[in-house]
């Protein structure tokens, strides 16, 4: 088993193959009865040389797994709200983001009022004189600290869940991912889409494994959610097929097409259609449940990404042979300048020459 995982990759196995195998098993078991008997018999005859249908199942699961891996970008865009952009949902999320801003403004006004009260007493918190004044100041300082903690907590939630209003997406998942990219850009001057793959090269193996596990969990949930939606689509088609068969039986036909023989019992097709309607509803329910779980998992994954930049971005600068900046302002400019070089090259209007640092040489190359 270890040799197989080394060949196809444990990331593929967890994130794509397992959901695909589960999808093929469940779909075959639940919708197999609707397969025309002549088609089922022909498939069985084709599988006789293999002596097992399990091999076909594994092959189909592998193919579907590789398709999911190839379409991982599409899957991400789908859950970010890039494929179906709903203005109603965008406005809804904008209102939620605005609530954080309004709450922060209210807390800041309350904080300013308390600071004004402290100043009006005429003494500082660290220089207390008089018992009554000491009690008043202690109470006000306690309230001040509580409000500052609330402002901090509210601001953290705001920047974790929402980017600026002009970047807000139609899904919570999309807003979390965009908020992460925006945080990295405004904090360090780093474009995550440009530098993430380079940053991976300097992350220690242990921490990189934790990031991979988090990403695998995220992709597993996303692929499972997408397949549950596909399952509902197949169920919907099966419902239509059974109703067509029901109509044909009531017309006295014994064939729908030359290779599709019909049951003479109306109840068979009617009951199948009713059962498949339940399957469609169940698939949609599972999709929304997994979508909700994905919002939780992507928050954990985005935290890993933020922490990775906080811990290892300077090692990446060293790998680029750039001298470490003296302060955070210089660092911000250096990342912006390097990003201009990588993204635009000679087409950049703001790029300035980089100075490469050679630790083994006293002379720097310009």
Secondary structure, DSSP 8 states (H G I E B T S, - for coil): -HHHHHHH-HHHIIIIIHHHHHHHHHHHHHHGGGS-HHHHHHHHHHHGGGT-SHHHHHHHHHHHHHHHHHTHHHHHHHHHTSSS--HHHHHHHHHHHHHHHHHHHHHHHHHHHHHHHHHHHTS-TTS--SHHHHHHHHHHHHHHHHHHHHHHHHHHHHHHH---GGG--SSHHHHHHHHHHHHHHHHH---HHHHHHHHHTTS-HHHHHHHHHHHHHHHHHHHHHHHHHHHHHHHHHHHHHHHHHHHHHHTT-SEEETTEE--S-HHHHHHHHHHHHHHHHHHHHHHHHHHHHHHHHHHHHHHHHHHHHHHHHHHHHHHTTB---SSHHHHHHHHHHHHHHHHTGGG-SS-----B--TT-SS-B-
